[in-house]
Amino acid sequence: MTRKDLVIRLADRMQMEPDEVRACFDAFLDVIVDVLGKGERIEIRGFGIFQIQERTSRKTRNPRSGEEVVVGPKRTVRFKMGKELRERVREAGAGTGV
């Protein structure tokens, strides 16, 4: 599902124009990016937690040459599902053999 698909579904559900929903959705995403960029955590009860995870530098190998390479430290976003989301995902997959 794409951003456009999400906007259309939200617009239908909220009985609003897609352009209005797109503006709200883009603002929502901007806030999430800004908060995570500051290293803060976002908790949406029942849905999940977004937080920054600091990764230390590590040694790895180049698969083509076999040469040892050092990968520097980096920050990544970690998402942990909330209980309600986890249960709904489990229920949705129950009939599909997942």
N, C-alpha and C positions, 0 to 999 in steps of 0.2 A: 504494500500500500504506500502511495506517495503522499507528499505534503498536500498536493492538490486534492487527492481522494479524501484525506482527513478533513480538509476544509469543506468540501462538498457535503460529507456526512454530518459534520457539525452544523452547517447552515441548514440542512434539512431538519435536523433534530431540534434546533433552536428557533426555527422559522425566521431566519434572518437572511440577508443578502450575502452571498459568498464573499464579496469584497469587504464587507464589515467584519466577517468572521476571519478572513485572511489577515486583516490588520491586527485583530486581537491575538490571533495565533502567533503571528510574527513577533509581536510585543512580548508575549509569553516566552517564546524561545529566546529572545534577546535578554530577558531578565535571567533566565536559567544560565545562559552563557556568561553574563556579567558576574553572577553570584559564584559560579564555579571558577571563573577566572580569578576571583579574589581568594580562592582556596576555601570558601565556605561550603557547608553541606546543605543539601535540600532534602527535606523529608516531607513526603506526601503520604499521609496515613492511609493505609490500605492499598496503596499503589507501590511505593518503594522509596529508596533512598539513593540519591546521587551524591557522590563525594569524590574528592580528588585523592588519588593514590600516588604517592611518591615512589618511583622505582629507582633503585640504586644502579650504578654502573655495573656492567658484568662483561665477562669474556665469552665470546662465542666463536664459531668457525664459519668462514666463508665456504658454502657448500661446493662451489666450483673449484676453488684453488686449495682448500683445506687450510688456508692461512688463518691464524688466530687474529680476531678482531675485537677491539674493545668498544662496546656500545655504551654511550654516556648515560648519565641519569636522565630521567624524564618524568613528566607528570601525565597521568592518564585518568580518565573518568571511570569510576566503578559504580555499577548499579546493583543494588540488592533488592530483590522483589519483596513486597509486603505480603503479609499473610493472605489477605483477601485476593490479591492478584494471583498468587501462587495457587490457591484453591480453585479459582475460576479457570486458570490455564489447565490445571489437572483435570477438572471436570470436562472441559472442552476436548481434551485429548483422550478421554476414557473410552470413547466409542471408536477411535481410529487406530487403536493398537499402539499408540505412542507411549 
